[in-house]
Amino acid sequence: MVGGTRTERVVSGAKRTTLVVLHRGGKYRRFELFDDLQRLGFDEVLSIEPAGASYDIEALARQYVGVRFLLLHRSLSIGEQVNVGIQEAFGRVVMTVWNDTEPERIAGKSVVRLAEEEDVLCVVPMLRTDRGEVIPSLSAPAFDGGRLRVIPLAPTSDGATSLYPADYVGIYRRERFLQLGGFDPAIATPYWQKLDFGFRAHLWGEAIRYHSGIRVTAASGLEPENTTPDAGYRRFYLKNLMVRFRADEGTLPASRFPGFYLRTGGGLAASWSLFRETQRWVQTHRYRFVQDARRITELWEPAE
């Protein structure tokens, strides 16, 4: 960690807010970026610097005293970067953005207000193009012929539920996020990683809701998702879609292994090993579950 003021978390700082900045696209308008971020009104800005960054972090830290720079020593998935940022944040409420997005000027004050009004795991903001067009950034689950579909939706009203935060951009309650376990580091593909996070949140009784009080400009919109089933899909499928909720707990009985193996492929030994690992995980967290995936989709509010 380079730069910033290393103050301790104390009771008087319970309402502190942190802005975590993720990076893509190289050295994207570095000096303009941090000039803008320091004007947003957050108590702290934490920049997650990619592994192998070649620019002079020490010089940036001297110029931007309100920014802490976290230097990664190895490549991490996006979800892992969010995990590290929220873990290291001083703020009780943490907003994540990308270096190529632009939160509105009053974002810091809006986050403080939302933190007082919304007691949920994550609030997702309004995402707009640079022409002011609202981006369909909410997601809703549905089963079609036994297969999961994720439907993108344009936000219609404050309080609308989303399956997961689009592009990882959101306002997270730090303690709730950490108690949930954050994003799964064993899932590398962003699509399956976000789906796993979102389903787990809803399976465990948390909420992810939209609020227009926070607006973020994403000039190029959202990039198309890579939804190709891979190892991350298999892990997501087991942890979320295969779990059944009975007698006030989540279960993953051995009788579900054949269906998992036939549907997702992979070697028999590797599939059984992953199944047994997930069984142990479900057993450990069995009382965190309040519903299963089928119930989530059945009860999803149609207006959203």
C-alpha positions in Angstrom: 0.0 0.0 0.0 1.4 3.4 -1.0 0.1 6.8 0.1 -2.9 8.1 2.0 -3.4 8.6 5.7 -3.3 5.3 7.7 -6.0 6.2 10.3 -7.6 3.5 12.4 -11.2 2.6 12.1 -12.9 4.1 15.1 -16.5 4.5 16.2 -16.5 8.2 15.3 -15.6 7.1 11.7 -18.6 4.7 11.4 -20.1 6.7 8.5 -16.8 7.0 6.5 -17.1 6.2 2.8 -14.5 4.7 0.5 -14.3 4.9 -3.3 -12.5 1.8 -4.8 -11.2 2.4 -8.3 -10.6 -0.6 -10.6 -8.4 -0.2 -13.7 -8.6 -1.4 -17.3 -7.3 0.0 -20.6 -3.8 0.9 -19.5 -2.8 4.4 -18.3 -6.2 5.9 -18.8 -6.1 9.7 -18.1 -4.2 9.2 -14.9 -3.8 12.7 -13.6 -7.2 13.9 -14.7 -8.7 10.8 -13.2 -7.4 11.4 -9.7 -8.1 15.2 -9.9 -11.7 14.3 -10.5 -12.0 11.5 -7.9 -10.7 13.7 -5.1 -13.6 16.1 -5.8 -16.3 13.6 -5.4 -16.6 13.9 -1.6 -15.5 10.5 -0.5 -13.6 10.2 2.8 -11.1 8.0 1.1 -10.1 6.9 -2.5 -8.4 3.5 -2.9 -6.9 2.7 -6.3 -6.3 -1.0 -7.1 -3.2 -0.9 -9.3 -2.8 -3.9 -11.7 0.2 -6.2 -11.4 3.2 -4.9 -13.4 2.1 -1.3 -13.4 5.1 0.8 -14.8 4.1 4.3 -13.8 5.5 6.2 -10.8 3.2 5.4 -8.0 5.3 7.2 -5.5 5.0 10.4 -7.5 1.2 10.0 -7.8 1.0 9.3 -4.0 2.9 12.5 -3.3 0.6 14.6 -5.5 -2.7 13.0 -4.4 -2.5 12.7 -0.7 -6.1 11.7 -0.4 -5.6 8.5 -2.4 -4.2 5.2 -1.3 -2.6 3.0 -4.0 -2.8 -0.8 -3.5 -0.2 -2.5 -5.7 -1.0 -6.0 -6.7 2.0 -8.4 -7.0 0.1 -10.9 -9.1 -2.8 -11.0 -11.5 -6.2 -11.2 -9.8 -9.7 -11.7 -11.2 -11.9 -8.7 -11.0 -13.9 -10.1 -8.2 -10.7 -10.7 -6.2 -9.7 -7.1 -6.8 -13.0 -6.0 -5.4 -12.6 -8.3 -2.4 -9.2 -6.9 -1.6 -10.4 -3.3 -2.1 -13.3 -3.7 0.3 -11.2 -5.6 2.8 -8.7 -2.8 2.9 -11.2 0.0 2.8 -11.6 2.2 5.9 -15.2 3.1 5.0 -18.3 1.4 6.3 -19.8 1.9 2.8 -17.7 1.2 -0.3 -18.5 2.3 -3.8 -16.6 0.6 -6.7 -16.1 2.2 -10.1 -13.8 1.8 -13.1 -11.1 4.3 -14.2 -13.0 4.8 -17.5 -16.3 5.6 -15.8 -17.4 8.9 -14.3 -19.5 9.1 -11.1 -21.5 12.3 -10.8 -20.0 15.2 -8.8 -22.1 14.7 -5.7 -21.5 11.0 -5.5 -19.9 11.1 -2.1 -22.8 12.9 -0.4 -25.3 10.7 -2.1 -23.6 7.5 -0.9 -23.7 8.9 2.7 -27.4 9.5 2.3 -28.1 6.1 0.8 -26.1 4.4 3.5 -28.5 5.9 6.1 -31.6 5.1 4.0 -30.9 1.7 2.5 -29.9 -1.2 4.7 -29.0 -3.7 2.0 -25.9 -5.6 0.8 -25.5 -3.6 -2.4 -27.1 -0.6 -4.1 -26.6 -0.5 -7.9 -26.5 3.0 -9.5 -28.0 4.3 -12.7 -25.5 3.7 -15.5 -25.7 6.0 -18.5 -23.8 6.5 -21.7 -22.0 9.8 -22.4 -25.2 10.9 -24.3 -27.3 10.4 -21.2 -29.0 7.3 -22.3 -29.9 4.9 -19.5 -28.1 1.5 -19.8 -30.1 -1.7 -19.2 -27.9 -2.6 -16.2 -30.3 -4.7 -14.0 -30.6 -8.4 -14.3 -33.4 -10.9 -13.5 -33.2 -14.7 -13.4 -35.6 -17.1 -15.1 -35.7 -20.8 -15.8 -36.6 -21.7 -19.4 -37.1 -25.4 -20.0 -35.1 -26.2 -16.9 -32.2 -23.9 -18.0 -31.3 -20.7 -16.4 -31.6 -17.4 -18.3 -30.5 -14.0 -17.1 -32.5 -11.2 -18.6 -31.1 -7.7 -18.8 -33.5 -4.9 -17.8 -33.6 -1.2 -17.9 -34.2 0.3 -14.4 -37.8 1.5 -13.9 -38.0 2.7 -10.3 -35.9 3.0 -7.2 -35.9 -0.2 -5.1 -36.0 -2.5 -8.2 -34.1 -5.7 -7.5 -31.1 -6.8 -9.5 -29.5 -10.3 -9.5 -26.0 -8.8 -9.4 -24.2 -5.5 -9.8 -23.5 -4.9 -13.5 -19.7 -4.5 -14.2 -19.1 -4.9 -10.5 -20.1 -1.2 -10.0 -22.1 -0.7 -6.8 -22.3 0.7 -3.3 -21.5 -2.2 -0.9 -22.0 -2.4 2.8 -18.6 -3.5 3.9 -19.5 -5.8 6.8 -22.3 -7.4 4.9 -20.1 -8.0 1.9 -17.4 -9.6 4.1 -19.9 -11.8 5.9 -21.2 -13.0 2.6 -17.7 -14.0 1.5 -17.4 -11.5 -1.3 -16.7 -12.8 -4.9 -15.5 -16.3 -5.3 -11.8 -16.3 -6.1 -12.0 -19.8 -7.6 -14.3 -18.5 -10.4 -12.2 -16.5 -12.9 -14.8 -15.6 -15.6 -16.6 -12.4 -14.6 -20.0 -13.5 -15.8 -20.1 -16.6 -13.6 -18.4 -14.9 -10.8 -21.0 -12.2 -10.7 -23.8 -14.7 -11.0 -22.4 -16.7 -8.1 -22.2 -13.6 -5.9 -25.7 -12.5 -6.8 -27.3 -15.9 -6.3 -25.5 -16.5 -3.1 -26.7 -13.0 -1.8 -30.3 -13.8 -2.6 -30.1 -17.4 -1.4 -28.8 -16.1 1.9 -31.4 -13.4 2.3 -29.5 -10.4 1.2 -30.7 -7.7 -1.3 -29.2 -5.9 -4.3 -31.3 -3.0 -5.2 -31.3 -0.1 -7.7 -31.3 3.6 -6.8 -31.3 6.5 -9.2 -29.7 8.7 -6.6 -26.3 7.6 -7.7 -25.4 8.1 -11.4 -22.3 6.8 -13.2 -21.4 7.5 -16.8 -20.0 4.6 -18.7 -19.2 6.2 -22.1 -19.0 3.0 -24.1 -21.8 1.2 -22.3 -21.4 -2.4 -21.0 -19.1 -4.9 -22.8 -20.8 -8.1 -24.0 -20.5 -10.9 -21.4 -18.7 -14.1 -22.1 -21.3 -16.7 -21.1 -19.4 -19.7 -22.3 -19.8 -22.6 -19.8 -16.4 -23.3 -18.2 -14.9 -24.5 -14.9 -16.4 -21.4 -13.2 -19.8 -22.3 -14.6 -19.6 -25.7 -13.0 -18.7 -24.3 -9.6 -21.4 -21.7 -9.9 -24.0 -24.4 -10.9 -23.1 -26.6 -7.9 -23.0 -23.9 -5.3 -26.3 -22.2 -6.3 -28.6 -24.1 -8.7 -28.1 -27.6 -7.2 -28.7 -26.7 -3.6 -32.1 -27.4 -2.2 -33.7 -25.6 0.7 -35.5 -28.0 3.1 -36.3 -27.8 6.9 -34.7 -24.4 7.3 -31.3 -25.3 5.8 -29.6 -25.7 2.5 -28.6 -29.2 1.4 -26.7 -30.8 -1.5 -27.5 -34.6 -1.4 -25.3 -37.1 -3.1 -28.3 -38.1 -5.3 -27.9 -34.8 -7.2 -24.4 -35.8 -8.4 -25.5 -37.7 -11.6 -27.6 -34.8 -12.8 -24.7 -32.4 -12.2 -22.2 -34.7 -14.0 -24.4 -35.3 -17.0 -25.3 -31.6 -17.4 -21.9 -30.0 -16.9 -19.5 -32.6 -18.3 -15.8 -32.8 -17.1 -14.0 -35.9 -15.9 -15.7 -38.2 -13.5 -13.0 -38.0 -10.8 -12.7 -34.2 -11.0 -16.5 -33.8 -11.0 -16.9 -35.9 -7.9 -14.0 -34.1 -6.1 -15.7 -30.7 -6.9 -19.1 -32.1 -5.8 -17.7 -33.3 -2.4 -15.9 -30.0 -1.8 -19.1 -28.1 -2.5 -21.1 -30.5 -0.3 -18.8 -29.6 2.6 -19.2 -25.9 1.8 -23.0 -26.2 1.8 -22.9 -28.1 5.0 -20.8 -25.4 6.7 -23.1 -22.7 5.6 -26.4 -24.6 5.6 -28.2 -22.3 8.0 -27.3 -19.2 6.0 -29.7 -20.4 3.2 -33.3 -19.0 3.3 -34.4 -20.3 -0.1 -33.2 -22.1 -3.2 -32.7 -20.9 -6.8 -36.0 -22.1 -8.0 -37.8 -20.1 -5.4 -35.8 -17.0 -6.2 -37.0 -17.0 -9.8 -40.6 -17.9 -8.8 -40.8 -15.0 -6.4 -39.0 -12.4 -8.6 -41.1 -9.3 -8.9 -42.5 -9.2 -12.5 -42.5 -5.4 -12.6 -38.7 -5.5 -12.4 
